[in-house]
């Protein structure tokens, strides 16, 4: 099993790479303004997410949710909330809390609502 510090370091690296990819995407689109825009994604970034999800097993969809679907990955706390069927709410503010949640979570991302 991946350790909490290693998980946090990998999530941080994925987020930094995402920012770099978005900057490169902006430069490419500026060079070719008539191209209709495009999305630049480093393949290694996607592979790291896939490896983390495989390592963490059935609860792993939470990683993709937190990175891609929860706006700003924890920076916008209102959209980083998991609503449980029993009415509880879990706020995932950072990669450490994401790791803790994955290790103890029972619902899947499709069972939760990420907005109010």
URSULFEN-V160350 format. One record per backbone hydrogen bond with DSSP energy under -0.5 kcal/mol. NH is the residue of the N-H (numbers start at 1). CO is the residue of the C=O. Records with the same first field share a line. If there is no record, write none. Layout:
NH=CO, CO
This chain:
7=3
8=4
9=5
10=6
11=7
12=8
13=9
14=10
15=11
16=12
17=13
18=14
19=15
20=16
21=17
22=18
23=19
24=20
25=21
26=22
27=23
28=24
29=25
30=26
31=27
32=28
33=30
35=32
36=33
40=38
41=39
45=42
46=42
47=43
48=44
49=45
50=46
51=47
52=48
53=49
54=50
55=51
56=52
57=53, 54
59=56
60=57
61=58
62=59
63=60
64=60
65=61
66=62
67=63
68=64
69=64, 65
70=65
71=69
73=70
74=71
75=72
76=71
77=75
79=76
80=77
82=90
83=81, 113
84=82, 88
87=84
90=82
92=80, 90
93=91
98=94
99=95
100=96
101=97
102=98
103=99
104=100, 101
105=101
111=108
112=109
